[in-house]
């Protein structure tokens, strides 16, 4: 099961192929191979990268889902 790198919640919903949404902290997660790409959804619907807030280890997928 996927865990949010921001809030550690497992309340993750699938929104598209390899794209997920954390219902606890409202960020979008994209799975790219064994790594997460993290974005904040802005008011206008655009995405802003949050990857610079996390280490490579935090963004690495630790367990299969």
N, CA, C and O atoms as CSV, one atom per row, in Angstrom:
chain,resi,resn,atom,element,x,y,z
A,1,UNK,N,N,0.830,-1.180,0.000
A,1,UNK,CA,C,0.000,0.000,0.000
A,1,UNK,C,C,0.878,1.248,0.000
A,1,UNK,O,O,1.912,1.290,0.666
A,2,UNK,N,N,0.471,2.226,-0.726
A,2,UNK,CA,C,1.211,3.474,-0.882
A,2,UNK,C,C,1.025,4.375,0.342
A,2,UNK,O,O,-0.080,4.487,0.873
A,3,UNK,N,N,2.103,5.011,0.785
A,3,UNK,CA,C,2.066,5.943,1.912
A,3,UNK,C,C,2.494,7.317,1.427
A,3,UNK,O,O,3.457,7.434,0.670
A,4,UNK,N,N,1.795,8.349,1.850
A,4,UNK,CA,C,2.130,9.722,1.467
A,4,UNK,C,C,3.457,10.128,2.106
A,4,UNK,O,O,3.618,9.976,3.317
A,5,UNK,N,N,4.417,10.645,1.319
A,5,UNK,CA,C,5.696,11.060,1.892
A,5,UNK,C,C,5.576,12.336,2.725
A,5,UNK,O,O,6.466,12.645,3.517
A,6,UNK,N,N,4.495,13.069,2.551
A,6,UNK,CA,C,4.313,14.328,3.268
A,6,UNK,C,C,3.712,14.118,4.655
A,6,UNK,O,O,4.257,14.612,5.642
A,7,UNK,N,N,2.590,13.389,4.744
A,7,UNK,CA,C,1.878,13.255,6.013
A,7,UNK,C,C,1.864,11.826,6.548
A,7,UNK,O,O,1.327,11.576,7.627
A,8,UNK,N,N,2.448,10.887,5.806
A,8,UNK,CA,C,2.513,9.472,6.168
A,8,UNK,C,C,1.149,8.786,6.189
A,8,UNK,O,O,1.027,7.683,6.721
A,9,UNK,N,N,0.138,9.410,5.627
A,9,UNK,CA,C,-1.204,8.837,5.561
A,9,UNK,C,C,-1.269,7.736,4.508
A,9,UNK,O,O,-0.524,7.754,3.529
A,10,UNK,N,N,-2.158,6.793,4.718
A,10,UNK,CA,C,-2.426,5.755,3.725
A,10,UNK,C,C,-3.784,5.996,3.065
A,10,UNK,O,O,-4.304,5.130,2.362
A,11,UNK,N,N,-4.342,7.164,3.296
A,11,UNK,CA,C,-5.629,7.548,2.705
A,11,UNK,C,C,-5.378,8.109,1.306
A,11,UNK,O,O,-5.549,9.303,1.057
A,12,UNK,N,N,-4.970,7.220,0.401
A,12,UNK,CA,C,-4.553,7.582,-0.951
A,12,UNK,C,C,-5.589,7.049,-1.936
A,12,UNK,O,O,-5.983,5.885,-1.868
A,13,UNK,N,N,-6.024,7.911,-2.851
A,13,UNK,CA,C,-6.958,7.489,-3.891
A,13,UNK,C,C,-6.300,7.531,-5.251
A,13,UNK,O,O,-5.440,8.374,-5.508
A,14,UNK,N,N,-6.703,6.623,-6.123
A,14,UNK,CA,C,-6.157,6.577,-7.484
A,14,UNK,C,C,-6.979,7.508,-8.366
A,14,UNK,O,O,-8.207,7.425,-8.384
A,15,UNK,N,N,-6.297,8.407,-9.109
A,15,UNK,CA,C,-7.009,9.336,-9.984
A,15,UNK,C,C,-6.753,9.054,-11.458
A,15,UNK,O,O,-7.519,9.508,-12.308
A,16,UNK,N,N,-5.710,8.325,-11.776
A,16,UNK,CA,C,-5.385,7.949,-13.154
A,16,UNK,C,C,-4.326,6.849,-13.090
A,16,UNK,O,O,-3.900,6.441,-12.009
A,17,UNK,N,N,-3.911,6.380,-14.259
A,17,UNK,CA,C,-2.874,5.367,-14.319
A,17,UNK,C,C,-1.583,5.939,-13.739
A,17,UNK,O,O,-1.041,6.908,-14.271
A,18,UNK,N,N,-1.088,5.346,-12.654
A,18,UNK,CA,C,0.137,5.775,-11.953
A,18,UNK,C,C,0.018,7.143,-11.287
A,18,UNK,O,O,1.039,7.737,-10.941
A,19,UNK,N,N,-1.196,7.660,-11.097
A,19,UNK,CA,C,-1.387,8.936,-10.412
A,19,UNK,C,C,-2.348,8.751,-9.243
A,19,UNK,O,O,-3.391,8.108,-9.363
A,20,UNK,N,N,-1.965,9.334,-8.108
A,20,UNK,CA,C,-2.709,9.157,-6.872
A,20,UNK,C,C,-2.884,10.512,-6.190
A,20,UNK,O,O,-2.201,11.484,-6.514
A,21,UNK,N,N,-3.818,10.550,-5.236
A,21,UNK,CA,C,-4.123,11.788,-4.522
A,21,UNK,C,C,-4.222,11.472,-3.036
A,21,UNK,O,O,-4.909,10.530,-2.641
A,22,UNK,N,N,-3.535,12.263,-2.213
A,22,UNK,CA,C,-3.613,12.094,-0.763
A,22,UNK,C,C,-4.784,12.920,-0.247
A,22,UNK,O,O,-4.790,14.145,-0.368
A,23,UNK,N,N,-5.767,12.247,0.325
A,23,UNK,CA,C,-6.963,12.918,0.838
A,23,UNK,C,C,-6.699,13.585,2.182
A,23,UNK,O,O,-7.533,14.353,2.660
A,24,UNK,N,N,-5.564,13.309,2.793
A,24,UNK,CA,C,-5.237,13.915,4.075
A,24,UNK,C,C,-4.552,15.272,3.914
A,24,UNK,O,O,-4.899,16.220,4.618
A,25,UNK,N,N,-3.586,15.380,3.000
A,25,UNK,CA,C,-2.861,16.647,2.831
A,25,UNK,C,C,-3.039,17.257,1.438
A,25,UNK,O,O,-2.441,18.288,1.132
A,26,UNK,N,N,-3.865,16.619,0.589
A,26,UNK,CA,C,-4.285,17.181,-0.697
A,26,UNK,C,C,-3.145,17.415,-1.684
A,26,UNK,O,O,-3.079,18.460,-2.330
A,27,UNK,N,N,-2.246,16.433,-1.795
A,27,UNK,CA,C,-1.204,16.521,-2.807
A,27,UNK,C,C,-1.365,15.381,-3.797
A,27,UNK,O,O,-1.970,14.355,-3.484
A,28,UNK,N,N,-0.822,15.565,-4.991
A,28,UNK,CA,C,-0.886,14.555,-6.039
A,28,UNK,C,C,0.441,13.824,-6.114
A,28,UNK,O,O,1.505,14.439,-6.040
A,29,UNK,N,N,0.373,12.517,-6.261
A,29,UNK,CA,C,1.551,11.667,-6.320
A,29,UNK,C,C,1.545,10.925,-7.646
A,29,UNK,O,O,0.527,10.355,-8.040
A,30,UNK,N,N,2.675,10.930,-8.331
A,30,UNK,CA,C,2.831,10.177,-9.569
A,30,UNK,C,C,3.914,9.137,-9.353
A,30,UNK,O,O,4.993,9.453,-8.852
A,31,UNK,N,N,3.630,7.896,-9.730
A,31,UNK,CA,C,4.603,6.816,-9.606
A,31,UNK,C,C,5.369,6.717,-10.915
A,31,UNK,O,O,4.784,6.501,-11.976
A,32,UNK,N,N,6.689,6.879,-10.829
A,32,UNK,CA,C,7.577,6.750,-11.983
A,32,UNK,C,C,8.653,5.733,-11.606
A,32,UNK,O,O,9.593,6.044,-10.875
A,33,UNK,N,N,8.496,4.515,-12.120
A,33,UNK,CA,C,9.361,3.385,-11.774
A,33,UNK,C,C,9.272,3.122,-10.278
A,33,UNK,O,O,8.204,2.733,-9.804
A,34,UNK,N,N,10.343,3.316,-9.508
A,34,UNK,CA,C,10.313,3.052,-8.067
A,34,UNK,C,C,10.387,4.344,-7.251
A,34,UNK,O,O,10.855,4.336,-6.112
A,35,UNK,N,N,9.927,5.443,-7.829
A,35,UNK,CA,C,10.038,6.766,-7.204
A,35,UNK,C,C,8.723,7.512,-7.314
A,35,UNK,O,O,7.981,7.341,-8.280
A,36,UNK,N,N,8.436,8.346,-6.316
A,36,UNK,CA,C,7.263,9.207,-6.351
A,36,UNK,C,C,7.640,10.602,-6.837
A,36,UNK,O,O,8.710,11.116,-6.509
A,37,UNK,N,N,6.773,11.196,-7.603
A,37,UNK,CA,C,6.889,12.602,-7.985
A,37,UNK,C,C,5.713,13.295,-7.304
A,37,UNK,O,O,4.564,12.891,-7.486
A,38,UNK,N,N,5.991,14.331,-6.524
A,38,UNK,CA,C,4.982,14.943,-5.671
A,38,UNK,C,C,4.652,16.347,-6.163
A,38,UNK,O,O,5.545,17.148,-6.442
A,39,UNK,N,N,3.344,16.633,-6.266
A,39,UNK,CA,C,2.877,17.940,-6.717
A,39,UNK,C,C,1.771,18.469,-5.817
A,39,UNK,O,O,0.971,17.712,-5.268
A,40,UNK,N,N,1.750,19.766,-5.685
A,40,UNK,CA,C,0.639,20.457,-5.026
A,40,UNK,C,C,-0.307,20.940,-6.116
A,40,UNK,O,O,0.138,21.482,-7.128
A,41,UNK,N,N,-1.594,20.751,-5.920
A,41,UNK,CA,C,-2.584,21.222,-6.880
A,41,UNK,C,C,-2.937,22.661,-6.515
A,41,UNK,O,O,-3.418,22.932,-5.415
A,42,UNK,N,N,-2.694,23.580,-7.453
A,42,UNK,CA,C,-2.963,24.997,-7.217
A,42,UNK,C,C,-4.439,25.313,-7.467
A,42,UNK,O,O,-5.166,24.486,-8.018
A,43,UNK,N,N,-4.881,26.499,-7.065
A,43,UNK,CA,C,-6.276,26.907,-7.215
A,43,UNK,C,C,-6.747,26.877,-8.663
A,43,UNK,O,O,-7.912,26.585,-8.932
A,44,UNK,N,N,-5.844,27.178,-9.600
A,44,UNK,CA,C,-6.224,27.201,-11.018
A,44,UNK,C,C,-6.130,25.817,-11.671
A,44,UNK,O,O,-6.350,25.683,-12.875
A,45,UNK,N,N,-5.805,24.795,-10.886
A,45,UNK,CA,C,-5.718,23.439,-11.394
A,45,UNK,C,C,-4.330,23.034,-11.856
A,45,UNK,O,O,-4.105,21.866,-12.176
A,46,UNK,N,N,-3.402,23.968,-11.898
A,46,UNK,CA,C,-2.036,23.643,-12.300
A,46,UNK,C,C,-1.322,22.924,-11.152
A,46,UNK,O,O,-1.788,22.929,-10.012
A,47,UNK,N,N,-0.198,22.313,-11.473
A,47,UNK,CA,C,0.577,21.572,-10.483
A,47,UNK,C,C,1.902,22.257,-10.222
A,47,UNK,O,O,2.556,22.737,-11.148
A,48,UNK,N,N,2.296,22.301,-8.956
A,48,UNK,CA,C,3.603,22.825,-8.552
A,48,UNK,C,C,4.386,21.692,-7.905
A,48,UNK,O,O,3.876,21.008,-7.018
A,49,UNK,N,N,5.617,21.494,-8.345
A,49,UNK,CA,C,6.443,20.416,-7.825
A,49,UNK,C,C,6.794,20.649,-6.359
A,49,UNK,O,O,7.120,21.763,-5.947
A,50,UNK,N,N,6.720,19.576,-5.588
A,50,UNK,CA,C,7.138,19.603,-4.184
A,50,UNK,C,C,8.330,18.684,-3.952
A,50,UNK,O,O,8.726,18.459,-2.808
A,51,UNK,N,N,8.905,18.150,-5.029
A,51,UNK,CA,C,10.003,17.188,-4.913
A,51,UNK,C,C,11.202,17.745,-4.148
A,51,UNK,O,O,11.909,16.992,-3.479
A,52,UNK,N,N,11.436,19.040,-4.238
A,52,UNK,CA,C,12.600,19.626,-3.566
A,52,UNK,C,C,12.446,19.648,-2.039
A,52,UNK,O,O,13.403,19.952,-1.328
A,53,UNK,N,N,11.258,19.329,-1.535
A,53,UNK,CA,C,11.029,19.303,-0.086
A,53,UNK,C,C,11.349,17.949,0.538
A,53,UNK,O,O,11.342,17.808,1.761
A,54,UNK,N,N,11.631,16.944,-0.308
A,54,UNK,CA,C,11.848,15.589,0.165
A,54,UNK,C,C,13.196,15.069,-0.303
A,54,UNK,O,O,13.708,15.479,-1.345
A,55,UNK,N,N,13.763,14.164,0.480
A,55,UNK,CA,C,15.013,13.513,0.075
A,55,UNK,C,C,14.683,12.397,-0.917
A,55,UNK,O,O,13.528,11.987,-1.035
A,56,UNK,N,N,15.690,11.914,-1.620
A,56,UNK,CA,C,15.492,10.805,-2.551
A,56,UNK,C,C,14.971,9.573,-1.817
A,56,UNK,O,O,14.156,8.824,-2.356
A,57,UNK,N,N,15.432,9.367,-0.612
A,57,UNK,CA,C,14.991,8.212,0.174
A,57,UNK,C,C,13.495,8.317,0.514
A,57,UNK,O,O,12.777,7.317,0.482
A,58,UNK,N,N,13.036,9.515,0.836
A,58,UNK,CA,C,11.614,9.706,1.149
A,58,UNK,C,C,10.727,9.486,-0.067
A,58,UNK,O,O,9.580,9.060,0.069
A,59,UNK,N,N,11.249,9.772,-1.253
A,59,UNK,CA,C,10.461,9.633,-2.477
A,59,UNK,C,C,10.547,8.235,-3.077
A,59,UNK,O,O,9.811,7.918,-4.011
A,60,UNK,N,N,11.427,7.404,-2.556
A,60,UNK,CA,C,11.562,6.040,-3.067
A,60,UNK,C,C,10.412,5.197,-2.521
A,60,UNK,O,O,10.101,5.251,-1.331
A,61,UNK,N,N,9.785,4.420,-3.402
A,61,UNK,CA,C,8.688,3.549,-2.986
A,61,UNK,C,C,9.282,2.360,-2.246
A,61,UNK,O,O,10.086,1.612,-2.804
A,62,UNK,N,N,8.886,2.187,-0.991
A,62,UNK,CA,C,9.479,1.182,-0.141
A,62,UNK,C,C,8.793,-0.170,-0.245
A,62,UNK,O,O,9.424,-1.202,-0.014
A,63,UNK,N,N,7.516,-0.181,-0.587
A,63,UNK,CA,C,6.783,-1.435,-0.598
A,63,UNK,C,C,5.891,-1.512,-1.823
A,63,UNK,O,O,5.430,-0.479,-2.308
A,64,UNK,N,N,5.641,-2.683,-2.325
A,64,UNK,CA,C,4.738,-2.800,-3.489
A,64,UNK,C,C,3.312,-2.453,-3.085
A,64,UNK,O,O,2.917,-2.607,-1.929
A,65,UNK,N,N,2.546,-1.978,-4.074
A,65,UNK,CA,C,1.141,-1.636,-3.786
A,65,UNK,C,C,0.232,-2.182,-4.799
A,65,UNK,O,O,-0.980,-1.988,-4.709
